[in-house]
């Protein structure tokens, strides 16, 4: 029984992707998926395949960056017995295995130039030869490629063939990073919690403060980073409840992360008079209270979060009338 493939999210960006997948699946055109690492490019490729008329045939993934360049040609096209040292038997390549199905060329931007020529030929002629053979093998295969690189820049730098780029870029599909669909973060958290609860035997609980921090964070590793973090919580959690202090420092102490609820939104630029000192003091007070709250009123940690000395923070708290609740 095949595992159900799902793209999680209700954001407008994800709905657009799902609509595009629905249309792309009905065609047999070559697809080029672009997006940052961890956005789910292979998941999208699998979903396109599963919704296409080729769904009952193989989906064969190839990570062009993970296979050493000297072995990649053999992986893609196969080889005959005795074709090179160590070739003790004939072996089919991924293109042959994908016949009548879909081949997914992941990280194609890392493919060596000499192999790019052979991929171009497969696209144009739908045939290739194994290493050590001159007999052409015809294939009926749909090609989906993916990359986190800018292939147009790679073409200009001479690292990627322009003719291959245009052959691949028949139907372009760009996957948005997680920071552009932050409304999906709580939904993704619930999904991964359900996923790992089966593996670990209990259901993790994320405090509201934790989710607030998650929505402020930019997630450079995208959905994969979030999934890895949820699994890490399961491994290290003592009681199944994730608190602020359990969050990695790079998320807790991220720069430029002033929460929206701390922005002073009642400021009227057309007022006849503004008490600037009072306004600054009120804003400073809110920032300090935020730092103290997310750090459980541990002065040294709050000072680090604010990038000031501990003694400076204590003086500011006295001046602003903020009493230490941990005393």
Long-range contacts (C-beta under 8 A, 24 or more apart in sequence): 2-50, 5-43, 5-46, 5-47, 5-50, 7-40, 7-43, 7-44, 7-47, 8-184, 8-187, 8-188, 8-191, 9-181, 9-184, 9-187, 9-188, 10-183, 10-184, 10-187, 11-181, 11-183, 11-184, 12-181, 13-176, 13-180, 13-181, 14-176, 14-181, 14-184, 17-44, 17-173, 17-175, 17-176, 20-173, 21-47, 21-48, 21-51, 21-173, 22-51, 24-48, 24-171, 24-173, 25-49, 25-51, 25-52, 26-52, 27-171, 28-52, 28-53, 28-54, 28-142, 29-170, 29-171, 30-123, 30-142, 30-143, 30-144, 30-145, 30-167, 30-168, 30-170, 30-171, 31-143, 31-144, 31-145, 31-170, 31-171, 31-172, 31-173, 32-145, 32-146, 32-147, 32-151, 32-168, 32-169, 32-170, 32-171, 32-172, 32-173, 33-144, 33-145, 33-146, 33-147, 33-173, 33-174, 33-175, 34-146, 34-147, 34-148, 34-151, 34-172, 34-173, 34-174, 34-175, 35-146, 35-148, 35-174, 35-175, 35-176, 35-177, 36-148, 36-175, 36-177, 36-220, 36-222, 37-148, 37-221, 37-222, 37-224, 38-178, 38-221, 38-222, 38-223, 38-224, 38-225, 39-175, 39-176, 39-177, 39-178, 39-222, 39-223, 40-175, 40-222, 40-223, 40-224, 41-106, 41-146, 41-148, 41-175, 42-104, 42-106, 42-146, 44-173, 44-175, 45-102, 45-104, 45-106, 45-144, 45-146, 46-104, 48-102, 48-144, 49-101, 49-102, 49-104, 49-142, 49-144, 52-102, 52-142, 54-100, 54-101, 54-102, 54-142, 57-98, 57-99, 57-100, 57-101, 57-102, 58-97, 58-98, 58-99, 58-100, 58-101, 58-102, 59-98, 59-101, 59-102, 59-104, 60-94, 60-97, 60-98, 60-101, 60-102, 60-103, 60-104, 61-103, 61-104, 61-106, 62-94, 62-103, 62-104, 62-105, 62-106, 63-106, 63-107, 64-105, 64-106, 64-107, 64-108, 64-110, 64-111, 65-106, 65-107, 65-110, 66-107, 69-112, 69-115, 72-111, 72-112, 72-115, 73-115, 73-118, 73-131, 74-131, 76-115, 76-118, 76-119, 77-118, 77-128, 77-129, 77-130, 77-131, 78-130, 78-131, 79-130, 79-131, 79-132, 80-130, 80-131, 80-132, 80-133, 81-132, 82-132, 83-130, 83-131, 83-132, 83-133, 84-131, 84-132, 87-131, 87-132, 90-130, 92-130, 93-128, 93-130, 95-122, 95-128, 95-137, 95-139, 95-141, 96-137, 96-139, 98-139, 98-141, 99-139, 99-140, 99-141, 100-140, 100-141, 101-141, 101-142, 102-141, 102-142, 102-143, 102-144, 103-141, 103-142, 103-143, 103-144, 104-144, 104-145, 104-146, 105-143, 105-144, 105-145, 105-146, 106-145, 106-146, 107-146, 107-147, 107-148, 108-145, 108-146, 108-147, 108-168, 109-147, 109-148, 109-149, 109-151, 109-154, 109-159, 109-160, 110-147, 110-149, 113-159, 113-160, 113-161, 116-160, 116-161, 116-164, 117-161, 117-164, 119-164, 120-161, 120-163, 120-164, 120-167, 123-164, 123-167, 123-168, 124-167, 143-168, 177-219, 177-222, 178-219, 178-222, 178-223, 178-225, 178-226, 179-218, 179-219, 182-215, 185-211, 185-214, 185-215, 185-226, 186-211, 186-214, 186-215, 188-223, 188-226, 188-227, 189-214, 189-226, 189-230, 192-226, 192-227, 192-230, 192-231, 193-230, 196-230, 196-231, 196-234, 199-234, 200-234, 202-240, 203-240, 204-230, 204-233, 204-234, 204-237, 204-240, 204-241, 204-242, 205-240, 205-241, 205-242, 206-242, 207-241, 207-242, 207-243, 207-244, 209-243, 209-244, 209-293, 209-294, 210-242, 210-243, 210-244, 210-246, 210-247, 212-259, 213-244, 213-247, 213-251, 213-252, 213-294, 214-251, 216-254, 216-257, 216-259, 217-251, 217-254, 217-257, 218-254, 244-294, 244-295, 244-296, 245-295, 245-296, 252-294, 252-295, 252-305, 253-304, 253-305, 258-287, 259-290, 262-286, 262-287, 262-290, 281-320, 284-316, 284-320, 285-320, 285-322, 288-313, 288-316, 288-317, 288-320, 288-322, 289-322, 292-322, 296-326, 297-324, 297-325, 297-326, 298-326, 299-324
